[in-house]
Amino acid sequence: MDATQASQATAPVDTQADTAIAPAVPAAPGVPAGRSWLRSPIPEVLGYVGAALVGSAALNFVAQSWEGWSDAVRITVVSVALAVLLGAAVGFTIASGGPRTLNEPEKDQYRRVVGVCMALATIASALLVNVIIDATRVPRTEDSDPWILITALTAFVVAAAGAWLARGVMTTLAVAGASALVAIGIVNVIGPAPAWVWPAVAFAGWAAWMAIAPRVLAVPVLAEALGMAWVLASLAPVALAEQRGEPGIPMEPMPDDLVLAMWLARITLALVAVAGLVLFARGGSWAWAAGGIIAAAVAAMAVAGQALGWVAGLLVAGVVLLVVSGVLLLARRREPDELDDADAGSGP
């Protein structure tokens, strides 16, 4: 083995597929240059934006109707949402060739979609268990609610399954959120306890997280993810300020400065969404895509407000984008077969 081969053999392997996305693959021989964009992240981004619009429309509709629904309707709606998310994760996993191939570099687009579905399924599973517990009318208080531990453990199991199935930022952050919920559940099981209990539990959770996270999440991506989370957490409450109160009940007019701040937050969220998705499409990390998708969903929800016409428009636009994205991704899958046929026909 010469020096060059030795350096290649000892070079560290980057197992974190989310650190960055490879630039678009150049058009292959025999494929028109104009079709090379099929291999770029553009079809994937269209699907993410469509999913964000559909999600924001669904959340708007649910928020307006939730209090008037019976327990059975609530359980049914959340169950259907969870089934759709898990079904989509299974479908894209099968389309990628199965769990063993999902995390291969050439299957990144499938892995990211599965990661989004499993992260959302983590939230939906926790909500479903919580709704079922509420339907049983068991006594629950803020000071001592042992039932929340069942909700937390359910969410953690789904998040851990997602992290095992599709390694990446979204599933890792889902595990982080679920583990924090488990810590809260443990404190609630303990019930009234000395003041030092919560800091001790929080420190134990932090120590466990810091021991695991650096092994599965690249530091630059973690920094970007936390930065996007900070921006979204700061802007979302202001952008959604107009949606306080109950639907159909007139509210007191907001001060002019709050109205100005609300629209500035919405505009900034839109800019963050555009910037995040553009940087993702140009080869940026998945943290930019995740932040951009959430920013788009929150901005759409804030602008639509409680107007059913706007909500319906967001739903239609999102479905159209999802269909377009699906067609383009299917076309991308068929492209290699077409290339093989072209090569076979042009042989000597």
C-alpha positions in Angstrom: 0.0 0.0 0.0 1.5 3.3 -1.0 1.2 6.6 0.8 -1.9 7.7 -1.2 -3.7 4.5 -0.6 -2.9 4.6 3.1 -4.2 8.2 3.5 -7.4 7.1 1.8 -7.8 4.1 4.0 -7.3 6.0 7.2 -9.5 9.0 6.2 -12.4 9.4 8.6 -15.8 8.4 7.2 -18.6 11.0 7.7 -21.6 9.0 8.8 -23.8 12.1 9.3 -25.7 12.3 6.1 -27.4 15.5 7.1 -24.3 17.7 7.4 -24.8 18.9 3.8 -26.6 17.9 0.7 -24.5 17.2 -2.4 -24.9 19.6 -5.2 -27.2 18.7 -8.1 -25.8 15.8 -10.1 -24.8 16.9 -13.7 -26.9 15.6 -16.5 -25.8 12.2 -17.6 -24.8 11.5 -21.2 -27.8 11.2 -23.4 -30.1 13.2 -21.1 -30.9 16.8 -22.1 -29.3 19.4 -19.9 -32.7 20.9 -19.1 -33.8 17.7 -17.4 -30.9 17.7 -15.0 -33.0 19.7 -12.5 -34.9 16.5 -11.9 -31.9 15.2 -10.0 -31.7 18.4 -7.9 -33.5 19.0 -4.6 -36.2 21.1 -6.4 -38.8 18.3 -6.6 -38.2 17.5 -3.0 -38.5 21.1 -1.9 -41.8 21.4 -3.7 -43.1 18.5 -1.7 -41.9 20.0 1.6 -43.6 23.3 0.8 -46.8 21.5 -0.1 -46.7 19.5 3.1 -46.2 22.7 5.1 -49.2 24.3 3.4 -51.4 21.2 4.0 -50.2 21.0 7.6 -50.9 24.6 8.3 -54.4 24.4 6.8 -55.1 21.2 8.8 -53.9 22.8 12.0 -56.1 25.9 11.3 -59.1 23.8 10.7 -58.5 21.6 13.8 -57.9 24.7 16.0 -61.2 26.2 15.0 -63.2 23.1 15.5 -61.4 21.2 18.3 -63.4 22.4 21.2 -66.7 21.5 19.5 -65.7 18.0 18.7 -66.6 14.9 20.8 -64.0 12.6 22.2 -64.7 10.1 19.5 -64.2 12.6 16.7 -60.9 13.9 18.2 -59.6 10.3 18.5 -60.6 9.5 15.0 -59.0 12.7 13.5 -55.7 12.2 15.3 -55.7 8.5 14.6 -56.1 9.1 10.8 -53.4 11.7 10.8 -51.0 9.3 12.7 -51.9 6.5 10.3 -51.2 8.7 7.3 -47.8 9.7 8.6 -46.7 6.2 9.5 -48.1 4.9 6.2 -46.1 7.5 4.3 -43.0 6.6 6.2 -43.4 3.0 5.4 -44.2 3.7 1.8 -41.2 5.9 1.2 -39.0 3.3 3.0 -40.2 0.6 0.7 -39.7 2.8 -2.3 -36.1 3.4 -1.2 -35.5 -0.4 -1.2 -36.1 -1.1 2.5 -34.7 0.0 5.9 -31.2 -1.4 5.1 -30.8 0.9 2.1 -32.7 4.0 3.4 -29.6 5.6 4.9 -27.4 5.1 1.9 -26.2 8.5 0.4 -28.0 8.0 -2.9 -31.3 7.6 -1.0 -31.1 10.9 0.9 -34.3 12.2 -0.5 -36.3 9.2 0.8 -34.5 9.3 4.2 -35.4 13.0 4.7 -39.0 12.5 3.8 -39.2 9.5 6.2 -37.5 11.6 8.9 -40.1 14.3 8.5 -43.0 11.8 8.7 -41.6 10.1 11.8 -40.9 13.4 13.6 -44.5 14.5 12.9 -45.7 11.0 13.9 -44.0 11.5 17.3 -46.2 14.6 17.9 -49.3 12.9 16.6 -48.8 9.8 18.8 -48.3 11.9 21.9 -51.5 13.8 21.1 -53.5 10.6 20.4 -52.5 9.1 23.7 -53.3 12.3 25.6 -56.7 12.6 23.9 -57.5 9.0 24.8 -56.5 9.6 28.5 -58.6 12.7 28.6 -61.6 10.7 27.2 -61.4 8.3 30.1 -62.0 11.3 32.5 -59.2 10.2 34.9 -58.3 12.9 37.4 -55.4 15.1 36.2 -53.7 18.0 37.8 -50.8 20.2 36.9 -49.0 19.4 40.2 -49.2 15.6 39.8 -50.2 14.0 36.5 -48.7 10.5 36.3 -50.6 9.9 33.0 -48.3 12.2 31.1 -45.5 9.7 31.5 -47.5 7.3 29.3 -47.9 10.0 26.7 -44.1 10.8 26.9 -43.0 7.2 26.6 -45.2 6.6 23.6 -43.7 9.6 21.9 -40.2 8.5 22.8 -40.8 5.0 21.3 -42.0 6.5 18.0 -39.1 9.0 18.0 -36.5 6.3 18.7 -38.0 4.2 15.9 -37.7 7.2 13.6 -34.1 7.8 14.6 -33.3 4.1 14.0 -35.1 4.1 10.6 -34.0 7.4 9.2 -30.9 9.0 10.8 -30.9 12.8 10.6 -31.6 16.1 12.2 -35.4 15.9 12.3 -35.5 12.4 14.0 -32.7 13.4 16.4 -34.6 16.5 17.4 -37.7 14.4 17.8 -35.9 12.2 20.2 -34.6 15.2 22.1 -38.2 16.6 22.5 -39.6 13.3 23.5 -36.8 12.7 26.1 -37.6 16.1 27.6 -41.2 15.1 27.8 -40.2 11.9 29.5 -38.3 14.0 32.1 -41.4 16.1 32.7 -43.4 12.9 33.1 -41.0 11.5 35.7 -41.3 14.7 37.7 -45.1 14.5 37.5 -45.1 10.9 38.7 -43.0 11.9 41.7 -45.6 14.5 42.4 -44.9 17.2 45.1 -41.2 17.0 45.8 -38.4 19.1 47.1 -37.3 22.0 44.8 -34.0 20.3 43.9 -35.8 17.4 42.2 -36.4 19.2 38.9 -32.9 20.5 38.5 -31.5 17.0 39.2 -33.8 15.4 36.6 -33.0 18.2 34.1 -29.3 17.7 34.7 -29.6 13.9 34.3 -31.5 14.4 31.0 -29.0 16.9 29.8 -26.1 14.6 30.6 -27.7 11.7 28.7 -28.5 13.9 25.7 -25.0 15.4 25.5 -23.5 11.9 25.7 -25.6 10.7 22.7 -26.2 13.7 20.5 -22.6 14.4 19.5 -22.3 10.9 18.2 -25.3 11.2 15.8 -25.5 14.9 15.0 -22.7 16.9 13.4 -21.9 20.1 15.4 -22.4 22.5 12.5 -25.8 21.1 11.8 -26.7 21.2 15.5 -25.7 24.9 15.6 -27.8 25.6 12.5 -30.8 23.7 13.9 -30.6 25.5 17.2 -30.3 28.8 15.4 -33.4 28.1 13.3 -35.3 27.0 16.4 -34.4 30.2 18.2 -35.7 32.3 15.3 -38.9 30.4 15.0 -39.6 30.4 18.8 -39.0 34.1 18.8 -41.2 35.0 15.8 -44.0 32.5 15.9 -45.9 33.9 19.0 -45.8 37.4 17.6 -46.9 36.3 14.1 -49.8 34.3 15.6 -50.9 37.1 18.0 -54.0 37.8 16.0 -55.3 34.3 16.6 -55.9 34.6 20.3 -59.4 33.9 21.7 -62.2 31.8 20.4 -63.4 31.7 16.8 -66.4 33.9 16.1 -66.0 35.9 19.3 -65.0 39.5 18.7 -61.7 40.6 20.3 -60.5 43.9 21.4 -58.5 45.7 18.7 -54.7 45.3 19.1 -52.5 48.3 19.6 -50.9 49.7 16.4 -47.4 48.7 17.6 -48.4 45.1 18.1 -50.1 45.0 14.7 -46.8 46.3 13.1 -44.7 43.8 15.0 -47.1 41.0 14.0 -46.8 41.7 10.3 -43.0 42.2 10.6 -42.8 38.8 12.2 -44.9 37.3 9.4 -42.7 38.9 6.7 -39.6 37.8 8.5 -40.9 34.2 8.8 -41.6 34.2 5.0 -38.0 35.4 4.4 -36.6 32.8 6.7 -38.7 30.1 4.8 -37.4 31.3 1.4 -33.8 31.6 2.6 -33.8 28.2 4.3 -35.3 26.3 1.3 -33.0 28.1 -1.2 -29.9 27.3 0.9 -31.1 23.7 1.2 -31.6 23.5 -2.6 -28.1 24.9 -3.1 -26.5 22.2 -1.0 -27.1 23.5 2.6 -27.8 21.2 5.5 -31.2 19.7 6.4 -31.4 22.1 9.3 -32.1 24.9 6.8 -34.9 22.8 5.1 -36.5 22.0 8.5 -36.5 25.6 9.6 -37.7 26.8 6.2 -40.6 24.3 6.2 -41.7 25.2 9.8 -41.4 29.0 9.0 -43.5 28.5 5.9 -46.2 26.6 7.8 -46.3 29.2 10.6 -46.4 32.1 8.2 -49.2 30.5 6.2 -51.2 29.8 9.3 -50.8 33.3 10.6 -51.9 34.9 7.3 -54.8 32.6 6.8 -56.0 33.2 10.4 -59.6 32.0 11.0 -60.8 32.7 7.4 -62.0 29.3 6.0 -61.5 30.6 2.5 -57.8 31.2 3.0 -57.5 27.8 4.9 -59.1 26.0 1.9 -56.8 27.8 -0.5 -53.8 26.7 1.5 -55.0 23.1 1.5 -55.6 23.1 -2.3 -52.2 24.7 -3.0 -50.4 22.3 -0.8 -52.1 19.2 -2.3 -51.2 20.5 -5.8 -47.5 20.9 -4.8 -47.5 17.4 -3.2 -48.9 15.9 -6.4 -46.3 17.8 -8.6 -43.5 16.7 -6.3 -44.6 13.1 -6.4 -44.8 13.0 -10.2 -41.3 14.6 -10.5 -39.8 12.1 -8.0 -41.4 9.2 -9.9 -39.9 10.6 -13.1 -36.5 10.8 -11.4 -36.8 7.1 -10.4 -37.5 6.1 -14.0 -34.7 8.2 -15.4 -31.9 5.6 -14.8 -33.9 2.9 -16.6 -34.3 5.2 -19.6 -30.5 5.8 -19.6 -29.8 2.1 -19.5 -32.0 1.5 -22.5 -30.4 4.4 -24.4 -26.9 3.0 -23.6 -27.9 -0.4 -24.8 -29.4 0.9 -28.1 -26.3 3.0 -28.9 -23.7 0.2 -28.4 -21.4 -0.9 -31.2 
